[in-house]
Amino acid sequence: MSINTAVVLAAGEGKRLRPLTTNRPKPMLPAANRPVLEYVLDALVDAGIEDIHIVVGYRHERIQSHFGPTYRDRPLTYHEQDKQLGSGHALLAARDAISDDVLVVNGDEVVTAGIVDDVVDGHGANDACTLAVSEEEQAARFGAVRLDGETVVELVERPSEGTYRLFNVGVYAIDPSFLPLLETARGDAGELALTDGIAAVAERGDHVRGVRVDGLYSKVAYPWDLPALTVSLLASGRIDERETEPGVYVADSATVADSATLYGPVVVGEDALIEPGAVVGPDAAIGRNVTVESSAVVRRSVLDVGVRVGANATLVDSVAGEAVRIGVGAAAPGGMAEVRIGDRVHDERLGGVFADRAELGGGATVTPGVLVGPGAVVDPGVTLRRNVPEDAEVRG
């Protein structure tokens, strides 16, 4: 089947990614120096999709001002979801654009054109919905799927029990007849997830097809997903900057001192400055206008636009949002941590997470897994052991 239109769901806030999403929607978070949403649009364009619609909502101006009316010569049409009431509700915001079979893709998941092609090729005239599925030991962390042959017989969003090996990748092809039934489906707390509609379609007896796919897939749901995604993108070579030596990507406008060391895989963005003696990488993404001062160490970390890392500072397994300041000799050493997200504690590999404009004073130390809110200031010499809210000051 030929499909020429896609709807990208990019309206979500990303509450589990706070404080990084305080000032931007999660599809605009950085992955190897590019917004996650760019990789989604690249996959669609590379798969031959001509007509792209993006459903926006939370902080929608960040998406619209970045991408504008076109992307790689494809027109972009924006639809606003006025309230963030789930992915199904978001799709209905674009229903006026759907008159034939259409692709639906989550805007916070990096996928490849090959995955998109597989879903399009697998979608038949008798399928109400076709979705990409892949095998993963931790499938229950995502939307879990159970198949009978190629037929979806169970679809569970983050199941609390049961054993699942297949997960929902987040790339769908749907028939327009799917939309009326989607309107009648309702999940918890009045929200409408796309998976609720798919489950309702299957229960009615319409055919829902599962297509097994391979290729790079990564969902951004928690702060530790950003360093992990950067590792995957660097390993696959999906980097815009020029490769100056194997696994080392450096923008032409960046400046790297002769005595600095870049351990690949690593990417250094436009107008970045790596000073003498600094050690960057492996698995690090240094964004545009970032400065890594002399003898600083940055490893397996993501630094967004305008970050400054002071001399002799250390960042490992960390994420820094826009215009973050890390003081001289400060340290976020990384490693396994108990990370508190809302009312849950997760055991994950994570250093410090610094939201936009946060400042970590000279000589301060951040224990693994601590989240520092936007605009927060941590005084010099402090040992930080708990999360810091937005605009707070932690005194020494």
Secondary structure, 3 states (H helix, E strand, C coil): CCCCEEEEEECCCCHHHCCCCCCCCHHHCEECCEEHHHHHHHHHHHCCCCEEEEEECCCHHHHHHHHCCEECCEEEEEEECCCCCCHHHHHHCCHHHCCCCEEEEECCEECCHHHHHHHHHHCCCCEEEEEEEEECCCHHHCEEEEEECCEEEEEEECCCCCCCCEEEEEEEEECCCHHHHHHHCCCHHHCCCHHHHHHHHHHHCCEEEEEECCCCCEECCCCCHHHHHHHHHHHHCCCCCEEEECCEEECCCCEECCCCEECCCEEECCCCEECCCCEECCCEEECCCCEECCCCEEECCEECCCCEECCCCEEECCEECCCCEECCCCEECCCEEEEEECCEEEEEECCCEECCCCEECCCCEECCCCEECCCCEECCCCEECCCECCCCEECC
